[in-house]
Amino acid sequence: MIAFVATPTFLKNAKVLSKRYPSFKKDLKELLDSLSENPEQGVSLAGKFRKIRLAISSKGKGKRGGARVITTDCVIVQGAGRIVLVSVYDKSDIDSMSVEEIKKAYSSLS
């Protein structure tokens, strides 16, 4: 079992995207279900972070033009996994996030 914990940055950005794209919540849920099965999706970034492409079906551009979800690597403690949802952004709004921005968003969880 994997638990997902979202940072305030992730929640704020997800709210904006869900208002802009009607399918965003469904698309994100499908990604989280997929992460539960395979937590090592995406590209490794700066140590413990991962960047995952998310297709937003109502946007109609596939994964390449969709959103990016920044997570931590899955940490397993006493048989249970935990993934922190650090940030999410629309690829058409932001080209990429710097490592410093990712670390700042992650530190807001503490």
QUIDA-V251356 format. One record per residue. N is the residue number from 1. RES is the residue in one small letter. D_FIRST is the distance of its C-alpha to the first C-alpha in whole Angstrom. Layout:
N/RES/D_FIRST, N/RES/D_FIRST
This chain:
1/m/0, 2/i/4, 3/a/7, 4/f/10, 5/v/13, 6/a/17, 7/t/20, 8/p/23, 9/t/24, 10/f/21, 11/l/22, 12/k/26, 13/n/26, 14/a/23, 15/k/26, 16/v/29, 17/l/27, 18/s/26, 19/k/30, 20/r/31, 21/y/29, 22/p/28, 23/s/26, 24/f/24, 25/k/21, 26/k/20, 27/d/20, 28/l/18, 29/k/16, 30/e/16, 31/l/15, 32/l/12, 33/d/11, 34/s/12, 35/l/11, 36/s/7, 37/e/9, 38/n/11, 39/p/11, 40/e/14, 41/q/16, 42/g/20, 43/v/22, 44/s/22, 45/l/24, 46/a/25, 47/g/23, 48/k/20, 49/f/20, 50/r/19, 51/k/21, 52/i/20, 53/r/23, 54/l/22, 55/a/25, 56/i/26, 57/s/27, 58/s/30, 59/k/31, 60/g/32, 61/k/32, 62/g/29, 63/k/26, 64/r/29, 65/g/31, 66/g/28, 67/a/25, 68/r/24, 69/v/20, 70/i/20, 71/t/17, 72/t/16, 73/d/15, 74/c/11, 75/v/11, 76/i/10, 77/v/11, 78/q/11, 79/g/8, 80/a/6, 81/g/6, 82/r/9, 83/i/11, 84/v/14, 85/l/16, 86/v/19, 87/s/22, 88/v/23, 89/y/26, 90/d/28, 91/k/30, 92/s/33, 93/d/33, 94/i/32, 95/d/33, 96/s/30, 97/m/29, 98/s/30, 99/v/28, 100/e/30, 101/e/29, 102/i/25, 103/k/26, 104/k/27, 105/a/25, 106/y/22, 107/s/24, 108/s/25, 109/l/21, 110/s/23
